[in-house]
Amino acid sequence: MYRALFSALLLLVSLPAMAEEPKGTQVSLSATAEEMLPNDEVVVRFRIEAEGPKADALRQQVNRVSQAVDERLGREKGLVQQTTDRRIEPIWHYDSVSRRQVKDGWRLVQSEQVTSTRLDAVPDWLDGIERAGAHLDGLVFRTSRQTENAAQDRLRLQAVSEFRARAAVTAKALGASSFRILHLNTNSQMPGPVMPMMAMARAGNAPEPALAAGESRLSVTVSGDILLPEKDYPVK
């Protein structure tokens, strides 16, 4: 019993010391490292549409176009194709005689996207998708996850080094011979560029679109607090 009471007293004595704020001057700092990365991956989005009075006929039509696109794109290595949506909905019109909505038929829409690092094959894919009967919706050039992760590691080291350099300058300006890092936070940002498909649409025997993959800006920011030793400054 006495041992338990003694342990409880020790715990009560140590709690204020554990909760005590570190002594010194706390300074908040941040540093950012940036890099322009060449886009090495593309995402092409397209849809297959059909309208008519019979839903089964629409399903067969959409399936035929989808198979034709699959046959064209399936030969490409390193290409990932994904169905993102498929929906069927009724088509209505307002009949002024009966003063009510009348169903004309059905509309079936299937949305697809393909992702690949074969940027040189994009113009040929666009041609194949359109010739198969699908409609191009959009195209996005971006950096691949592998490239982005490698760049983040590299930029994080640069940002931490810059943070330490700024901390050293701040400590020197305040007359401190050292500093201690209390904590660090890191975050990265990279907006993805988007190229509207309307600018690339072509018809008949028009030449293939000239596409530029461009670059994306990746930035990594390091922020945190440092602690400088206590120091009294003379008032002049």
NORGIQUI-V335637 format. One line per field, one symbol per residue. psi: psi as a letter, one per 40 degrees, with the letter a starting at -180 (. if undefined). burial: b if it has 24 or more other ideal C-beta (glycine too) atoms within 12 Angstrom, else e. A space follows every 50 residues. Layout:
# NORGIQUI-V335637
psi = ???
burial = ???
This chain:
# NORGIQUI-V335637
psi = ddddddddddddddddddehiiiahhhhiiihhiihhhheiihhhiihii iidhdddddddddddddddddddeehiehhhhheihihiihiihhddefi hhhdaihhhhhiiihiegdeeddddddddddeeihhdihhhiiidddddd dddddddddddddddddddddddefieiihhdiiiiiihghhihhhddee iiibfiiiihihdaiihhihhhiaiihiihhhhih.
burial = eeeeeeeeeeeeeeeeeeeeeeeebebebbbbbebebebbbbbbbbbbbb eeeeeeebeebbeebbeebbebbeebeebebeeeeeebeeeeeeeeeeee eeeeebbbbbbbbbbbbbbebbbebbbbbbebbbbbbbbbbbbbeeebee bbeebbebbbebbeebbeebbeebeeeebebeebebebebebbebebeeb eeeeeeeebebebeebbbbbbbbbbbbbeeeeeeee
